[in-house]
Amino acid sequence: MGEPWRDLGASGPASGWWNMALDEVLLAGAARDGIATLRLYRWRGPWLSLGYAQPFDAAAEAACRRAGVTVVRRATGGRA
């Protein structure tokens, strides 16, 4: 049997949407195959990554927009 985890190494900068979508795919694969993944990534531009249940209101979203920060929500929990 192979390693219980894999290392994808560092990737180039990508949008928050791309990074979170790839994380979701890797999470689904880990649940299915039992193989965890270490992935180091960078953001292309300023992003705010919110946990799936973290509250975020319209005023905060407007403030981010004014500051040029794009908001993305993760499939996992935690805070920004």
C-alpha positions in Angstrom: 0.0 0.0 0.0 1.2 3.5 -0.7 1.9 6.4 1.6 -1.1 7.6 3.7 -0.4 11.2 2.5 1.0 13.0 -0.5 2.9 16.3 -0.9 1.8 18.4 -3.9 4.5 21.0 -3.1 4.1 24.7 -3.7 1.9 26.0 -6.5 1.9 29.4 -8.1 -0.4 32.2 -7.1 -4.1 31.6 -7.8 -7.5 33.1 -7.0 -9.2 32.3 -3.8 -12.0 30.6 -5.7 -9.4 28.2 -7.4 -7.6 27.5 -4.1 -10.8 26.7 -2.2 -12.2 24.6 -5.0 -9.0 22.6 -5.2 -9.1 22.1 -1.5 -12.6 20.8 -1.7 -11.6 18.3 -4.4 -8.6 17.1 -2.3 -10.8 16.8 0.8 -13.3 14.6 -1.1 -10.5 12.5 -2.3 -9.1 12.1 1.2 -12.5 11.0 2.5 -12.8 8.5 -0.4 -9.3 7.1 -0.5 -7.9 7.9 2.9 -4.9 9.8 1.5 -4.2 13.2 3.1 -2.6 15.9 1.0 -0.1 18.6 2.0 -0.5 21.6 -0.4 1.2 24.9 -0.1 -0.4 27.7 -2.1 -0.3 31.4 -2.6 -3.0 33.9 -3.3 -3.1 36.0 -6.4 -4.2 39.4 -5.0 -5.8 40.2 -1.7 -8.4 37.6 -0.4 -10.3 37.0 2.8 -11.0 33.3 3.4 -14.0 32.7 5.7 -14.9 29.4 7.4 -18.1 27.8 6.2 -20.1 29.0 9.2 -18.4 32.2 10.0 -20.8 35.2 10.1 -20.2 37.9 7.5 -22.5 40.8 7.0 -23.2 43.2 4.2 -21.3 46.0 5.9 -18.1 43.9 6.2 -18.5 42.8 2.6 -18.8 46.4 1.4 -15.7 47.3 3.4 -13.8 44.5 1.8 -14.9 45.6 -1.6 -13.8 49.2 -1.0 -10.4 47.9 0.1 -10.1 45.8 -3.0 -10.3 42.5 -1.0 -12.3 39.6 -2.5 -14.1 37.3 -0.2 -14.2 33.5 -0.5 -15.8 30.9 1.7 -14.0 27.6 2.6 -15.7 24.3 2.9 -14.0 23.8 6.3 -14.6 25.6 9.5 -12.4 28.0 11.4 -12.2 31.8 11.2 -10.6 34.3 8.8 
